């Protein structure tokens, strides 16, 4: 018999966060999520998204042992924006037992039905800055620390429960060339001259203020507005996210393009991946994880591409060449072998076209599921 319990208190929350670490302890491809960030994201008083989201966390038990987890989210802003009646599920993990998955999904469906909702979809989070999508390709690839890794049987469970694919994302491995393509350099110089653009120079982390990341997130709101399920980030969330992003930033891979009036028109944010440190310390920064974490942020040979955006007015201008020229130059200098993109919507040709002059491998895919609530 499967028993479902709503998460109450810090002890159960800790069990909720750490369940996937135990589930995937023998899986070489699973990267733990940053525990401290998860703790903040899943505590209503600490997550500003609680302003427009209601959420409940559930654990599944079998023979008094935890065998699954799920987060149910009612995003009122999203439902109003897209004229939907949906409850979202996220952070779903379970043993290979369809009855466990069925019980977890039912818990979220019941949560939705309490408020008259008629559909369930996911994995989707509080906003587009949260982890989303279930892996359907790339089970032999390590996940980025900002994405989920899931076993292949998850997909079969969703199909058995009647879910249909509602959206699909691709992820790419971008091979760092041995030298910069002269076409990129030429385009960078041309665009800077034509539009009077320039790269902002930030010499030290002390100069990287919270306001800069907030400016980045404001541009993100504009650029991502029409993407699947996107929910704009409000001011409090921006502060929350800025405080999470700033410690991660390696200035070699933060490129901010400004116009002659110092307005931000494009940016690229990448970091040397900290996955090895997270795996070693099971997602915990403290007491000693932060030492290896900081080492990875300086010396890892793989880049995680976290965010990239261009002001819609300049999306056909070639402005990304300015970002690529600097980022690739630094990557070559530091011995980076390749970069990993985050999930990109299948129909988002604007972002996929950015890599057209680079060698890429579509090595991972993930989907969002949808079905009526029974």
Secondary structure, DSSP 8 states (H G I E B T S, - for coil): -EEEEE--HHHHHHHHHHHHHHHTTT-TT-----HHHHHHHT-TTT-GGGGTEEEEEEEEEETTEEEEEEEEEEEHHHHHHHT--EEEEEEEEE-S-HHHHHHHHHHHHHHHHTTT--EEEES--SSTTS---EEEE-TTS---TTS----THHHHHHHHTT-EEEEEEEEEEEE--SS--HHHHHHHHHHHHHHT-EE----SGGG--HHHHHHHHHHHHHHHTTSTT-----HHHHHHHHHHHHTT--GGGEEEEE-TT--EEEEEEEEE--HHHHHHTTT--TTTHHHHHHHHHHH-SEEEEEEEEE-GGGTTTTTHHHHHHHHHHHHHHTT--EEEE--EETT-HHHHGGGTTS-EEEEEEEEEEEEE--
